[in-house]
């Protein structure tokens, strides 16, 4: 048996044949990046390769970097490895990375979701021998309601708040979830954004992603004049002094974790909306099956439980040690 | 069930008491009577008798969900609630239905009449007709502990809003041994005769902890002091030749404490006393550890009756000659209590808990410091002109406890909490030194702030040395001050002792594990206070 296509080092996932890393967490010479979230696109690498769709946000976040873009599906030879990027459906521009060495195909999923959110390039299954899958929500208690149902639920909440003169404050991660929410909702009033969200909006709009009209909240914004507004902001800002200027408000948090009542209550928000950019339990099963892979490496989430389950299903499953966070960081990390 | 699920969702989506009360009041206005009665029952701690074990539920749910049992078991601690875990793993309902809350409760009660084999298809059938929220509630009816952010007090207030009745009157009506099987909504709430149930106790008045100096309470002559006993709060009721003993948690304890049968020999019918049940030896209470073996036992062996006989140390008279005295000032109630108990022989199962005389607050503080010598936990301060209120109300009754005992201990095991605390490490095991070995001696769950729980949780995740199922052994690095109310010998524990009400009073960032206390230190406390 020849050398494996990918190995797992203390810097992250490594391809010996191509001498590059994928989403490494320590500085390396050449990094292939699945998407722009902070735990995947880290600063300090000598060279970056990411999809054309993901690169503007990565540049926006990391500043001056030596980076190159690549189209979905475009094949590129790096040393002895042939690589290509394929839509992961996680957020606009996000990718799975396919690596082929001597006819052996491995795929690194990055973060992914199966459903089409109407904004991100929809997930495409990539046949492979070995699949490296995240499993942030790899427990059977995590199944997502349809986007349509959640949108209706948020719209109703927004409308009820507007009718009672309350601002609707929705906590969502500033890259991905925030834009997904604003584009799936039926406006019941103006949409206001926190600066962190608006900065991402500007980058995505410039790329041509269709986002609705939004108003960035600045110190000069007369928020009280904007009746019936929905404010989309990073969750951490909702309990801060920044949030107080909106007067009477109802708070909501949009995340897959809101599926669990205990976590919902601990967040201390009025409402929790179950919507995630990660695959739910049925989604994970479906994707893993569709790759045709026999070897599954799991990372990012309930890895011990999920790998045990996969082994019982007849896969050859193992856990990749990561510094992404792993099982325990799941709730506290950026994953949502 | 949809109406009840909607009520639950409205309550669950808010932290505002007014919104919860309004939702409940609406429910009490609109729901059918049988459902209203069950709703009152559930929120006052009553529930249908369990017909299915949780083991059965887990097995059936896993089978129905098409997952192995271990996967459901692994999911449970992460979700933090079994009823919820099961509701979440089950496939969507095959046929929707909208039967009432009482329909499903009756279905559960019907399970007692059929064999185990027949129970399973009935439960599966129920799951198949209920959506996720309804299933969660249905499962909660089986697994018990219906705690969803509605206190009994809040429910009573909502019922008062819906019926226009006085809240305190309703609170009294809801006391006692009724169940939805033995009464109706009309008989319980609407009927005019509150004396219908001769065993019915009065709602207990509960004291607040005094956190400031007693001088803030004003003139000492307005206050009465008593010892605060470490026993079981109880109400002794003598009516129509029968006697009843109630705990504060509204549990009927009459059979558990047969000593009180003789109370009727000394006291007239129409008497209700409030006091503390303690194990008694001649002139003073025994330590709480003597009473403990009697708490769990429904029938008491003769030996135990001999070793730990109980009495009621009475401190209030709520009913005399059948008349409700609760609106009479404490000073008058106390005088009548003393008169009533004055001539009782020393072997009567009731004694007056003495009033502790004091000239000024300073003198009382000196007396309080000696509380442990009297087997008391501190003092109670009660305003002399106060009526007997119901529930926990600030202002007239205060408990002024001794400072707790404390030791510094090292955290060695951690476990995740449940419910709101799921996914947070909140349950810890602590150890003290014996030579070079750390000996576990107590667990503690409370006392830290949310921020501190977050911090310790992050630390536990990075410093786990070994896992034993849900329990993690962590690097012995952090020292906590453990506060507790009492200490007693315990052959069941490796350390040979057990603490009463242990909690984490401080995270000692300033101490290293070497600074923690020793088992010998604990043994010295045991010798002094056990």
Interface residues (C-beta under 8 A of the other chain):
Chain A: X139 X140 X141 X142 X143 X259 X260 X261 X262 X263 X265 X266 X268 X270 X271 X302 X305 X308 X309 X312 X328 X329 X331 X332
Chain B: X12 X13 X14 X15 X65 X67 X68 X70 X71 X72 X74 X75 X78 X79 X80 X81 X84 X85 X88 X89 X136 X418 X419 X420 X421 X422 X423 X424 X458 X461
